Amino acid sequence: MSKRVVIIGGGATAAAVYSRLAQGPPAGDLESVSVVSPKAVGLGQAFGTTDPRLICNTSADVTSLSATGESGLLRYLAARGWPVSRADFVPRYLVGQYCRESYAAARTRFEAQGVRTGQVRDWAQAVVPDGDGYQVELAGGDALSATDVLLCLGLDRPVLPELVSPHLGDGRLLTDAYPTSRLRASVPDDAKVLLLGTKLSAIDAALTLCTGSRRQVVMTSPSGELPAVRTGLVRPAVPLVDRARWLAVDPRDPGAGGELTRLLVAAIRRADPGIPLVAQVSGAADGQQRLAEELVLAEAGLVPWQGIVAEVIELINEWAAGWPAEERQSWLGRHRSLMSRYISAIPVRNARRLHGHFRGGRLALAAGYPQGLTPVADGWQVSWPDGRREDFTHVVCAVGYAKPRLARSASGTVWINPVLGAEPAVGADLRLRTPGGSGSERIWVLGASAHQRTAIVNYLNTAARHAAFVADQLRRPAARIPVPVTTATM
């Protein structure tokens, strides 16, 4: 059976699996590979920016379309004369260019192999069973025939706090921090801005709003915590975490937390036995003070904890892959604060800029989270927990992005980002399970789409691992990949 592969999504995950499919000797039964995305392939939400001031939160070593070996991004930049090292945090637009050019090179390889390929600039809405394959239905009314569908949906739907939901549509409320050019154009230079969020997208928004302007920005979130500060996120030369012991931990064991803590502390000691863990972090309760102290530690090279992060992300994903989705989400919820501070730490350069805006008075971190938000003639009035009321001209939401959602109808149609509906199960092979769990569809989930089986998905190295795993399955002869078990229900 000839394979007609349709990749839904056009970000870095799609570029990774497309590039991997084009590698190696031609797959004799690969007839066509199509990409469905309204944007240029490779220029998704994360790396589609043109703003040179936005830098990656991960180092060049792990920001690659290949999960193993030397970083593809590092090779790409070195070949073009960029002075870059493994630990450097490079501008995001460079990663977008790397993804885009990798896609173009893979397209040339496909054409040389006689594989039909191309892009359909539209949104995919559903995947409908059709005989021994599928029809991918598009928003514009057309459909694509496929034997295999790869869902590479990104994190591009902003989460909206309940606080702002009644006010959607008000021009003084911005529901997304990106693109930063729109943020700058929509918020006047002398505005006073309430910024909802204190993590990565909120920090990008704060740096955008405060740079070169008279804007006053107040950041706020329920936790009030800013991320930790790091000088690099690279894979260690030798393993630092005891992998066997970690994978043997039962998450339901009451002592699991203590055992994982011991493993983490031991790994950090291996990274640098000369610096006690207590000397690597700040214990300050005030968020601004903690940022200032952790900036000093990072600039002095006293943060060896960062050396285990890449390894820990990979371990958590492997460890939690087989859990029921509810159990995984519960565990992540209990440890979200700790994980988001250190796994999603910020580059020292961004921390330095953020600290400068705090010191200069352009930026502040609220002591609490608003209890109320009321539109007034000149903008918004905010009610704080201590009873104060404060006026702002604009509100910007930057609290993160919703994971892609799927739902299956009774007839077997898989809907993309529906409002309601039960999500289909995902197997260890990253394929959707058929209704009743009796088999596997030829529909794969990768990157953020795989959040049912992968704990930490907003990380390019994870998406690259998915891409290699799925592409290598697809490059096998069709007879070696089980076809869907049809269980029609009406």
Phi, psi and omega in degrees: 000128177285141183262130173245102187266132174241122178260121181259116184118149185230018180275201184297325179297316178297317179298322181294312183286326176298314180296319181294321179298329183277353183277160175078187179293152181303138173277114189300332183260012179271108184272315184207153174225116181243145177245130178253111179197134178287342180255165176301136182296133182100343183251066179278196183299319186288318190239012181273009182284156171248003182281112183291347181276346177277121179248160178294151173269357176239152183283164182301331183299324183250002178261079189212149176283352174248128186281336184238165180075192180295144181299129176295326177295320180298317178296318181298313182290319180298321180294340181254013173083013178281126177282092187226145177242173183302324186274352186291145173260108188265161176303141185294328182297332177293324177292321176300317178296318179299315179296317182296315181288329175295319177298315181297319179295320179293324178298320177298319179295318178301314182297323178293332179275355182083016178269124177290137183208158180172177181240139173251116184274084181201172175263136172274135182251327184202157174241116188249127177302140182210095182064238179264015180213216186215158167247124177267110183275135184252155182299328181284357178105344179277176178214150177245137176275136182215146168266335183220134182236130179246116181268108180243052183287142184260181176267087185228010177250106184296140174282135181246119179297152178303330182304324186258349186306320180290350188246015180299138182102344176288128184295345180269004177245119177254125187268003182209146178277349184237153353289151184295334177296322177291323179299313180295320183288332186271341183249116182303156185297332182255023183286157169248118193245132168267118182253111181275111181130149177224012181257207195298310181292327178292324178293320174301317180295318180297316180295324178292315185288328185273338186287123174063032181216173176258012181296144171254132184233132176242117178271144178207147174202162179302324180276329184069014184262139171263154178295162172289176184241135179225160177255357179183157172224096184231158177285135181290150179295325176229151180301139179251334181262141177286094188298315183299316180294321180298310183293341179276350182289130176271116183297342180274350178289129179303336180267009184298317181299317179295320180294317179295322178298316179298320179294320179293315180297318179297321180294320179294324177295323177294325180297321176198094183294348184274351183240110179300149181302322182297337180271359183260351183225160176264141176259011183297138179281327180284129185298319180293319179294320179297319177300314182298317182290321180286334173296317178299316180298316181295316181294334178272000180074027184255039181231056180297346176305330183294341182289345181257355190297312181301319180292321181293320178302313180297319180294316179299316180296319179291317183296317188267000188299325184268000181287156168299145185304321182295321180292321179296314181295324178295315180295316179297321180297321181291334184245013186300317185298311180296317182294318184291331179291318189256318177293321179256044177292165183253152178297149182301326179298315178293322178297321179296316179293318180298314180299321178297321178290324174299312182295326181280355177085001179280341186228142177220157177244116184293149180281344180216183180250140184304141174264341180205153179221117185236128176290136176230177187303319184260010180147250187219146171245128183252136175258120181266159182302332181276008178095349180290155171237136184223139182263141176227153177272330184218153173237132178239127177266127177211061185255008177116188187229143179286140177291149178303147182238142175234153174214144179248133177277173180297332181276356178102356178292134177258117181266143183258122181053051176282165177285319183231170176120147180282137181282137175290150179286155180240132181273175180296339178273010181065022176257144174295138176281147178288161178307132183086354177071022184274355181187193182237140172285166170265048177236118183254151174243137183223155178060226183298333179295340185266022186295342177293334181243351185235123187290314186244105187251343182273062187204118187298327179299323176296313179298322179295324176295316177301316183300315180295317182297313183286315181299322180293328173294315184291335180280353173286158173304144185305326183296340182267358174250116183303139177279162181300145171271117185279122175228077185293130175225145182237000000 
